[in-house]
């Protein structure tokens, strides 16, 4: 059974563009401005065009057409545009992995991101940081698929919901996808808060001290697995994690987001 360090010794790490690396550096800079992020994004015309297409899609429901990158940032928000740009760059950086349905994979990732963002609002965490952590959670499985395709085949046997996947990964490898993604996030210089959150996301109650972002991403992944989640899904979530996060169940039920309000840009 390989250790996590041995796994990375021969793993082919995805290469991020310089634009993506520059965006990541702004995540660690609280003084980053709209103009700074716009200047970074403007260096990649293809990414800019994709972002404008996203902003003008029905998913965002904006009342006016978005005509420029600066306009998109002002209407959608700098943090959200930056997160969408990073998610697009990350998707491009990862090749297709045999044995994994790419569409299903990214739909899960986007749903996990959206639920993490929503839950962050009830905990007082940075919503966009939670969005990014949720979107990135499962990236480690792509590296597992590249490095150990025979293990991926066993991991992906149905049913393969998040909790089942994490248990199989731990049994087969001794580590899980979130822990792999945490190493990758550290390699890419993502904020330490995201690295820690990913590291403990599969079993947040085992972490000492308890990490709120890990708890949020854990719950988000469980919700992302459900085909049509509704407020009743709150009753199926682990009580221990909800209590540790000090989440208000009434808030969770009354503010539960409908699938139509979750932004899904996987097809754009």
N, C-alpha and C positions, 0 to 999 in steps of 0.2 A: 504494500500500500504506500503510494508516494506521499511525502510530506508536502505542505503547501510551498515551502521554499524550493524543494526539488521539482515540483510541478512547474514553477516559473523559470527554472534553469533552462528548460528546453521549449518553453511556450513561445509562440510567435505573437508578440504584443502588437495590437493595432497601432498604426501611426496616425496621430492627430495632425491636422493642418496647423500652420502657424497662426491663422486666424482663430482657430479653436483654442489654441494655447493662450493667445492674447485675451480671449474672452474669459478663460479660466482664471487668469491673473486678476481680472477685475472682480471675480467672486471674493477674492481675498482683500479687496480694496473698498472700504466702506465709502470712500469719497468718489468712487467711479461715477461719472456723469452720463447723461443721455448722449451728449456730444461725443464723449470718448468712445462709448459703445458703438454709436453710429459710424464713427471714423474707422473702427476696426472692421465692422461688417461690410463697409463700402469697398474694402479691398478684395472681396469675393463676390463678383457680380452674379454668379450662379446661385449662391446662397441668398443674396439679397432678393433675387427674383423669386426664389422659393418662399421666402418669408413674406413677401408682398402677396403671393398667391394664397398663403395660409391666412393672412390678415383679411383678405377679401373673400374668404370662403364663408359659407353659411354657418360654419361651426362657431364663428365669433359673433355673428349677428350684429355687426356694426351698422349704424344707420347711414353711413356715408362711405364712398369708395376711398380706399387708401391708395394714395398716388405716389408716395415716396417713402423711403426708409425712415426719415425723420417724422413723417406723418404717422407711420405705423407705431413708432416708439411712443409718440405723444398720446395716441388713442389706446393702444394695447398695454403700454407700460414697458419701461426699459428692462426690468427684471424678467418679465414674461417673454419678451422678444429675445433676450439673451438666452433664456432657458430653451426656447424653441430652436434657436440657432445651434446651441450645443447638442440638442437631441438629434437634429438633422446631421450634424457633423459626425456624431458618434455612430449613427446608423450607416453612414457611408463608409466609415472606417472599418466596419466589420463585414467580412465576406459572407456569402451564403454558406451555411453549415448543413451538410447532408444529415438527414434524419430529424431535422427540426423544421416545422412549418413556420416560415418567416413571417407570414401575415398574422398568424395566431400569436406568435411570440411578441411582435411589436404591439399588437392590440392589447395584450396583457400588460406590457410595459407602460403603455400610455394610460391605461385604466388605473394601474397601480400609482402612477404619477399623479393623476387627478384626485384619487381618493386620499393620497398622502397630503396633497395640498389642502384639501378640505379639512382633514383631521387636524392639520397643523393650526388651523384657525381656532380650533377648540382647545388647543394646548398652549398657544402663545408662541409657537415656533415660527421661524421665517418660512412663509408659504412656498416661495420659489426654491429655497434650499430643499424643502421636503419634496417638492415636485421633481427636482433633479435626482434626489436619492431614490425615489420610487421608480422613476424611469430607468435608472441604472441598475437596479437590484439584480436583475436576471442576466446582465451582460456576462457574468462569470460562467454561465452555462454555455455561452458561445465559445469561450476559450476551452472549456472542458470538451466540447464537441470537436474542436480542432485538434487538441492534444491527445484526447482519449476517446475516439469515436465509439469504441466497443462499450465503454462505460455509459456514454450518452444514450446508446440504444436501450440499455437497462433502465436508465433514469427516466426515459420518456415513455415507458410502457404505461398504457392507460390502466387505471386513472393516474393522472400525473399532476394533480393540484399541488400548490406550493408546499404545503406541509409534507405531503408524500414525497415530493421531489427532494426537499431538504433532508428528510430521513434517509432516503436512498443514497444521496450524495455522501452523507456522513458515514453510512455503512460501507459504501464502496471505496470512498476516497479518503475519509477522515476529515474532510472539510466540505463546505457547501458553496453554492454559487455566490452568495452574498459575501463570503469571506474572500473568494477569488476576486470579486469586483472591488472589494475594499483595497486590495493590494494594487489593482489597476488604477483606482482613483488616487492612491498615494503616488503612484508612478507618474500620473498626469498632473500632480500638484493641485488636486481639488482641495477645498477647505477641510481641515482636520475633522470638523463636525460631521461632514458627509462620510469621511472614511470610517469614523467610529460608528456612525449609525448603520452603515452597510455591514460592518464587521459583526454586529450583534443582532441583525434584523431577523434571522431565522429563529432565535431563541432569546428574546430580549430580557426575559425574567432571570436568565442565568448570568447576565452581565452585572458586574459590580464595579462601580455604581451603576444603577439603572440608567439607561440612556433613552431620553424621550423620543429622539428621532428614530431610533431603532424600533421602539414600540409603535410609533406612527406608521412606519414602513411595513412592519409586520402585519398590522391590522389592514392596511391598504392592500397588501398582497392577497390576503384572505378574501377581501371583497372583490378584487379584480378577477378572481377565479370563478365567481358566480356569473352565469349567463345574463340574468336580469335581476340584479340586486334591488331590493326595496327596503323601506325602514325596518321590516321584520328581520332583516339580516343582522341588525345590531344584536338581537338576542342570541345569535349563534357565535358571536365573537368572544374570545377568551376574557372572562371577567377579571382575571388577575392583571392582564395588560391594561384593560380599561381603567381599573382602579389605580394602577401604578401611574398612569398618565393623568389621573384626576379628571377624566372626561365626564361630562354631565350626560347621562343617558338620555334625558329628556331633550337636551340640545341635539344629540346625535340623531334621534328619531325625528324630531321636528324639522331639522335642517338637512335631512338626508338628501343628497343630490340625486336628481333623476338622471338616467343615462343620457337624455337629450342635452343636458347642460354640461356634460363632460366633453372637453375638447379632444377630438381624435384626429390627428393629422397623419395617420399612417398611410392614407391613400393619396395624399397630396404630393 
